[in-house]
Amino acid sequence: GPAFSAASPATSLYSTNILPQSGATFETGLQAIGFKNRLNLDVSYYNKRMYDFLKYAPVSPATGYSSNYVNIDEEISRRGWEIILNGSAIKTKDWGLDLGINWSTYASYYTKLDPTYSDVKPWVKVGERADAFVSRDFVKDPNGNLVFSSSGRLQYSQYDSRFGYADPNYVWGINSTL
């Protein structure tokens, strides 16, 4: 049979002066080596600032479009520490045992908010973590008891609640080489 193709008009406006999402990173550290190169300590700190985020913004349906793709004026910084300790526990002429341990911590924080496009939530503030784990909590009465609907199901709140954070408090690892 004949092949048909369909096309539909774009539903979003795209500005000609839109910028790519961007980031700038600062990192500093200190490394110490001792005991005839058998012990190595490396400590570093980094801060990655991310900006020019892209977002679909609503527009009037009278324009014939459903949204406008824009850069927003929000900034998020991901900051963290990393500590690495490596050492040669045993070193002979024929073989050696090297041990290492690393520990790191990081989190993302709001460093600037867009007055128009940033989310309006109690946990979206400059200085607050940007990796909130958000969901709907169960409804509770003033005594803290769960509230059930007439059909016997637990009732969920109509509002989002922050339950914690998506990023871990820290990450660590141990390695050995024989």
N, C-alpha and C positions, 0 to 999 in steps of 0.2 A: 504494500500500500504506500501511499504518499507520506512523506515525512513532514511533520508540522513543527514549527518552533514558536515558542511564545516569548514575548518580552513584556516586561512591566516597567513602569517608570520608577525612578529612585524615590525612596520615601524619606531620605535624610538629605539635608543641605551640607555641603562640605566647603568650608572657607578656603580661599586660595592662600591665606596667610597663616594656616595652621602649622604648628611646630611639632616635631617628634617629641615623645616623652623623653626626658633627659635625666641624667644623674651626674653627680660630681663626688669623687671619693677622696677622703683624706686618710692616710694611714701613717702611723709612727710606731716604732718599736725599739727594743733593746735586745741584743744577743750577747751572751757571755759564754766563753769556752774556757775550760780549765782542765787540770790534772792530765796534762799531755794529750789533749784532744779526746779524753775519755768521758767528759761530761759537757753537755751543751744545754743551755737554758735560753729560750726564745720567748719574749713577752711582747705582744703587739696590741694596739688599739686602733680601731677604724671607725669612720663615720661616713656613710654614704647618703648624700642628700639627693632625693628624687623629686623632680618638679616637671611642670608642663604636662600634667596628666591629661589624657583625652577622655571626654565624656560626651554622651548623647544628651543634649539639653532640649527640653520641650519647646515647641514653637506653636503659634496659633494655627489651628487647622485651616484657617482662611488662606494661609500661604500655599496650601496644597501639599504640604510636607508634614511629617509627624515629629521630626526632630532636627536639630542642628548639631553637627560634630564640632566641638570646641575644645580649646585648651582651658583648663581651670587653674586658678591661682592658689592651689593647695600644695603644700610640701610635706613630705614624710622623710624622716631621717632614720636610717638603720644603724645603730651603734653597737659595738661589741668589743670584747676582749678575748684574746687567745693566749694560752700559756702552753708551751711545749717543753718537756724535759726528756732528753735522751742521754743514755750513758752506756758505756761498755762495762758491764758488771764483771765479766771474765774475758781476759785477752791473753792468749798464749801464742806461741810461734805457729801452731797448727790450726787453732780454732778460737772462736770467741762467742760470747753471749752478749747481745745488745738488747737493752730494754728501753722502752719509751712510753711516755704517758702524755696525753694532751687533754686540755680542758678549755672549753670556750663558752661564752655567753653572749647573747645578742638579743635585741628587741627593736621594733620599729615604733617611732614616736611621731605624733603630729608636731611639726615645727611651724606651720603656717596654715591657716584655714581660708577658704574662699567664702566670702560672705553670702554668695548666691548659690554655689553648687555643692559645698561641703554638706555632709549629712548632718541633720539636726537630731542628735542623740546626746544623752547626758554624758557619755564616755568619749564623745568627739570634741576634744579641747586641746589647745596647744599644750604640750608637755605630757599628755596622756598617751598611752600605748595605742598603736594603730592596728594591732592584730587581735582585736577583741573577738572572742567566740560568742556569738549572739544566737539566741533562740527564744522561743516562747515558754514561759514558766507555767506551772500549774497554778490555778486560782486557789487561794487559801482564805479561810475565814479569819476573824480577828484573833482567834486562839491558835492559829497555825495549822488547823486541820484542813485537809484537802476537800475541795468542793466538787460534788458530783452533779451531773445534769439529771433531769427527770428520767432519762433513759439508762441511767446508771454509769455513764462514762465520765471520766475525769474532765473537768473543764480547763481549757487553756486560756491564758491571759490574752487580751487583745493587743498587748504591747510587747515589744522585744525587751529582753533582759540580757545583761552581760553575765556569762557564767564563768569566764576565765579568759585565757589567751591562747592563741593558736601556736605561737612559738614556744619552744621549751625554755625552762629556766636556765638550763645549761646542757652541754653535750660533752661527753668525755669518751676516751678510748685508751686502751693499753695494747702495746704490740711488743713482740719479741722476735729476734732473729738469731738463729744458732748457726 
